[in-house]
Amino acid sequence: MNSWSAYPTDLPETGEPLIDFVLALADAGEATARRLYDAPGWVAHHNSDAWLFSNPVGAGHGDARWTAWPLAGAWFARNLWESVAFGESTAERIWPAVRGAAEFALAWHHRDGTGAWSTAPATSPENAYLIDGRAVAVDATTAIDQSLLHDLFGITEALATRLGLEDDPVVVAARERRVLLDAEPRIGSLGTVIEWAAEHPEEDPHHRHVSPLYGLYPGPGLWSHPAREAAAATLHRRGDDSSGWSLVWKLALWARLGRGDKVSDLLRLMFRAAGESDAPWRGGLYPNLFAAHPPFQIDANLGFPGVLAEALLQSQDGIHLLPALPAELATGSATGLVARPGIRVDLQWRDGRLERVALRARTPSAEGDVVIRYRGAQLVRTVTMHEASEIAATDFEGVGSSR
């Protein structure tokens, strides 16, 4: 979450420390994968630190819901891939870490005793469900496991294609295995996303973690309409109020869903004074503007600019202008935002409506035709490094629908 702001706000240098860290963690995690799981590739778990800790936390006594998750490599692969997706020349550098994460994931994703594919023992950080009134945190698979591995294998293939490594055995295996994973989560009887291998009773219907929605954000976000409706239902059921970092993740999800009204609701919670709520997990800001967990976690502060950028500009499938504009920002401008695959975007809007946008490629690889969407209409424009492509709101009038 600390690096969610790096690329859309044109601060790629702030993503460099995470890349350096993950590359070092991948080296350290190779021995851990072999020692704990007799598996190839590399592994890291729920927490790490400056000393590249890659073992499970809890000293053997912690609850599985926050100790036993072995897919940090898959989570980090999305962070690494975003550097490439936004036009940075990091593909060759990050390849060993992505390949190693996929190699471990291929071993972790296995057939169980019935022949079914499984990620057991699977958790959904940091949640649990109920069996006979008892909280349980392990299942045969989970929505986040399915989404993470589906995303990881797709990233592995895309990165290999850029580097001319399509025949690498890990890439071939990832391509074949990806079709066995859920591209988007299943939907349960309440219209919400099924978090576990089956639809279990919830221990905490309002749990602050939204792990089963990874595939919507920070994942690729290309969910079908029914899956997006289920994501919205899940967010409604979980509720708005939460700790600061959870509010930021929920803000990102509502932005991906194009819900500026819900972005407004959570912004009000984000910017209230810490301590106004007596809920056990509550957000808000302290007098020094640090975000409350409580007590404090920096990821809410550092992740927030990226979430705000997501409300103004999205680029997971073409460039979407003002997709989730909150009412509090009805008039304004943004200069220097970046869209995939590396396009600088300057926006100006008034009374909730776009006035003008200018687009310019940041690198030669980002030049070419790009689809631009606004309020259900779409245009195709050629973007170059040498001259900004200017578009007025009136250019979208009378053109075809984007979906």
GUNUZA-471522 format. One line per 2 residues: number of its first residue (from 1); their letters; for each residue x, y, z of C-alpha. Coordinates in steps of 0.1 Angstrom, whole numbers. Layout:
! GUNUZA-471522
NUM) a) X/Y/Z  ...
! end
This chain:
! GUNUZA-471522
1) mn) 0/0/0  29/23/7
3) sw) 38/21/-30  3/24/-45
5) sa) 10/61/-51  44/57/-68
7) yp) 35/53/-104  1/70/-110
9) td) 15/102/-93  47/101/-114
11) lp) 70/94/-84  86/62/-97
13) et) 117/69/-75  95/61/-45
15) ge) 89/26/-58  126/19/-61
17) pl) 131/10/-24  103/-16/-26
19) id) 118/-32/-57  152/-34/-40
21) fv) 136/-49/-9  116/-75/-28
23) la) 147/-86/-48  166/-91/-16
25) la) 137/-108/1  134/-132/-29
27) da) 170/-142/-23  165/-147/14
29) ge) 132/-165/8  147/-193/-14
31) at) 162/-210/16  129/-206/35
33) ar) 109/-222/7  132/-252/7
35) rl) 135/-256/45  98/-252/53
37) yd) 81/-266/22  107/-285/2
39) ap) 96/-262/-27  115/-243/-54
41) gw) 114/-206/-59  110/-183/-29
43) va) 85/-176/-1  77/-149/24
45) hh) 48/-147/47  25/-122/64
47) ns) 53/-99/77  89/-90/70
49) da) 114/-64/80  147/-47/71
51) wl) 165/-80/79  145/-98/52
53) fs) 126/-120/76  107/-146/55
55) np) 95/-172/80  59/-173/94
57) vg) 55/-149/124  41/-158/158
59) ag) 69/-180/170  48/-211/163
61) hg) 20/-200/186  2/-173/166
63) da) -32/-176/151  -32/-189/115
65) rw) -52/-160/103  -21/-137/107
67) ta) 8/-161/106  4/-188/80
69) wp) 0/-169/47  28/-179/23
71) la) 19/-159/-8  37/-125/-1
73) ga) 57/-132/-33  25/-132/-54
75) wf) 13/-100/-37  47/-83/-44
77) ar) 46/-94/-80  17/-70/-86
79) nl) 37/-41/-71  67/-50/-93
81) we) 46/-54/-124  31/-20/-120
83) sv) 65/-4/-125  66/-20/-159
85) af) 29/-13/-167  34/24/-160
87) ge) 64/25/-184  95/21/-162
89) st) 123/0/-177  124/-25/-149
91) ae) 113/-57/-167  147/-74/-168
93) ri) 155/-64/-132  124/-77/-116
95) wp) 122/-109/-137  141/-132/-112
97) av) 118/-123/-83  86/-127/-104
99) rg) 98/-160/-118  108/-173/-84
101) aa) 74/-163/-69  56/-182/-97
103) ef) 79/-212/-93  69/-214/-56
105) al) 32/-208/-64  32/-237/-89
107) aw) 44/-260/-61  20/-245/-35
109) hh) -10/-250/-59  -15/-287/-59
111) rd) -40/-316/-61  -54/-327/-28
113) gt) -64/-363/-19  -95/-361/-40
115) ga) -77/-349/-71  -91/-314/-68
117) ws) -67/-284/-71  -61/-267/-38
119) ta) -39/-241/-21  -44/-257/13
121) pa) -36/-248/40  -52/-216/27
123) ts) -60/-185/47  -77/-152/40
125) pe) -57/-126/59  -67/-117/85
127) na) -102/-132/86  -119/-163/100
129) yl) -152/-182/96  -173/-203/119
131) id) -176/-241/122  -200/-252/150
133) gr) -195/-218/166  -157/-220/166
135) av) -135/-196/147  -115/-213/119
137) av) -89/-196/97  -78/-223/73
139) da) -96/-238/43  -88/-258/11
141) tt) -85/-225/-9  -96/-189/-7
143) ai) -107/-162/-30  -75/-142/-25
145) dq) -54/-173/-32  -72/-179/-64
147) sl) -70/-142/-75  -34/-138/-65
149) lh) -21/-169/-83  -42/-161/-114
151) dl) -27/-126/-114  8/-138/-107
153) fg) 8/-163/-135  -6/-137/-159
155) it) 21/-113/-149  48/-140/-153
157) ea) 36/-147/-189  34/-110/-198
159) la) 68/-102/-184  83/-132/-201
161) tr) 68/-121/-234  85/-87/-230
163) lg) 118/-104/-224  115/-131/-251
165) le) 113/-159/-225  80/-175/-235
167) dd) 95/-210/-235  109/-208/-200
169) pv) 96/-239/-182  81/-219/-153
171) vv) 63/-197/-179  49/-227/-197
173) aa) 37/-242/-165  22/-209/-153
175) re) 3/-205/-186  -11/-240/-183
177) rr) -20/-237/-146  -36/-203/-149
179) vl) -67/-217/-166  -74/-238/-136
181) ld) -77/-208/-113  -107/-185/-108
183) ae) -103/-153/-128  -128/-137/-105
185) pr) -145/-149/-73  -177/-169/-69
187) ig) -208/-152/-57  -227/-165/-27
189) sl) -264/-166/-15  -262/-130/-1
191) gt) -249/-116/-34  -215/-111/-19
193) vi) -181/-126/-29  -174/-161/-14
195) ew) -142/-156/6  -135/-193/13
197) aa) -136/-226/-5  -173/-228/4
199) eh) -198/-204/18  -192/-204/55
201) pe) -208/-185/83  -189/-153/91
203) ed) -171/-147/124  -171/-110/118
205) ph) -194/-97/90  -177/-63/93
207) hr) -141/-74/92  -117/-46/82
209) hv) -97/-68/58  -111/-71/22
211) sp) -88/-98/10  -113/-116/-13
213) ly) -115/-84/-34  -78/-84/-42
215) gl) -85/-91/-79  -105/-58/-82
217) yp) -77/-38/-65  -48/-38/-63
219) gp) -52/-66/-88  -59/-61/-125
221) gl) -96/-50/-118  -111/-65/-150
223) ws) -141/-81/-134  -174/-88/-151
225) hp) -205/-68/-141  -219/-96/-118
227) ar) -185/-98/-100  -184/-60/-96
229) ea) -219/-61/-81  -208/-88/-57
231) aa) -178/-67/-47  -201/-37/-40
233) at) -224/-59/-19  -193/-72/0
235) lh) -181/-37/7  -216/-27/19
237) rr) -218/-57/42  -183/-50/56
239) gd) -193/-14/63  -175/19/57
241) ds) -159/26/91  -125/11/98
243) sg) -89/18/106  -70/42/83
245) ws) -52/16/60  -85/-3/56
247) lv) -103/29/46  -77/35/20
249) wk) -81/0/5  -119/4/5
251) la) -115/38/-11  -95/22/-39
253) lw) -121/-5/-44  -150/20/-45
255) ar) -130/40/-70  -125/10/-92
257) lg) -162/4/-91  -168/40/-103
259) rg) -186/50/-72  -177/86/-65
261) dk) -205/88/-39  -189/61/-18
263) vs) -155/77/-23  -171/108/-7
265) dl) -185/88/22  -151/73/31
267) lr) -132/105/26  -153/120/54
269) lm) -142/91/76  -106/94/65
271) fr) -104/131/74  -122/131/107
273) aa) -103/137/139  -89/104/153
275) ge) -108/94/184  -142/106/173
277) sd) -154/70/170  -152/45/199
279) ap) -153/15/175  -125/-11/181
281) wr) -110/-4/147  -113/33/138
283) gg) -96/56/114  -92/94/112
285) ly) -63/117/115  -42/128/144
287) pn) -33/165/148  0/159/129
289) lf) -21/143/100  -8/108/107
291) aa) -36/82/100  -50/62/128
293) hp) -50/24/128  -51/27/159
295) pf) -25/36/169  -7/45/137
297) qi) 3/30/103  20/49/76
299) da) 5/29/47  -28/49/50
301) nl) -9/82/45  13/70/17
303) gf) -13/49/0  -39/77/-1
305) pg) -25/98/-29  -26/68/-52
307) vl) -62/62/-42  -71/98/-49
309) ae) -54/94/-83  -75/63/-89
311) al) -107/84/-84  -95/108/-111
313) lq) -78/85/-136  -78/48/-143
315) sq) -60/29/-169  -64/-8/-164
317) dg) -82/-11/-198  -77/21/-217
319) ih) -77/55/-200  -108/64/-179
321) ll) -113/101/-171  -129/111/-138
323) pa) -143/76/-132  -151/81/-95
325) lp) -150/119/-89  -162/127/-53
327) ae) -185/156/-47  -159/173/-25
329) la) -137/177/-56  -164/189/-80
331) tg) -142/215/-95  -104/212/-99
333) sa) -74/201/-119  -47/176/-118
335) tg) -13/179/-135  12/151/-141
337) lv) -8/120/-134  4/89/-152
339) ar) -17/63/-170  -6/29/-182
341) pg) 15/23/-204  33/55/-194
343) ir) 12/85/-205  13/118/-187
345) vd) -23/131/-182  -33/167/-172
347) lq) -70/171/-163  -93/200/-157
349) wr) -129/198/-146  -157/220/-133
351) dg) -190/213/-115  -183/176/-118
353) rl) -178/176/-156  -146/173/-176
355) er) -135/204/-194  -102/194/-210
357) va) -75/168/-209  -39/167/-224
359) lr) -20/135/-229  17/130/-237
361) ar) 38/98/-238  66/97/-213
363) tp) 87/71/-232  89/59/-268
365) sa) 73/26/-258  41/44/-247
367) eg) 36/62/-280  7/50/-302
369) dv) -31/49/-302  -49/48/-269
371) vi) -86/44/-260  -99/72/-238
373) ry) -132/68/-220  -154/93/-203
375) rg) -190/88/-191  -197/59/-213
377) aq) -182/74/-245  -148/66/-259
379) lv) -124/81/-283  -91/68/-299
381) rt) -62/92/-300  -26/89/-310
383) vt) -2/99/-282  34/109/-288
385) mh) 63/122/-267  67/153/-289
387) ea) 33/170/-287  4/168/-262
389) se) -28/154/-275  -55/179/-264
391) ia) -91/167/-259  -121/188/-249
393) at) -152/174/-232  -173/183/-263
395) df) -152/158/-283  -170/130/-264
397) eg) -204/142/-274  -222/119/-299
399) vg) -195/92/-300  -200/55/-293
401) ss) -204/38/-260  -173/23/-243
403) r) -191/-9/-231
! end
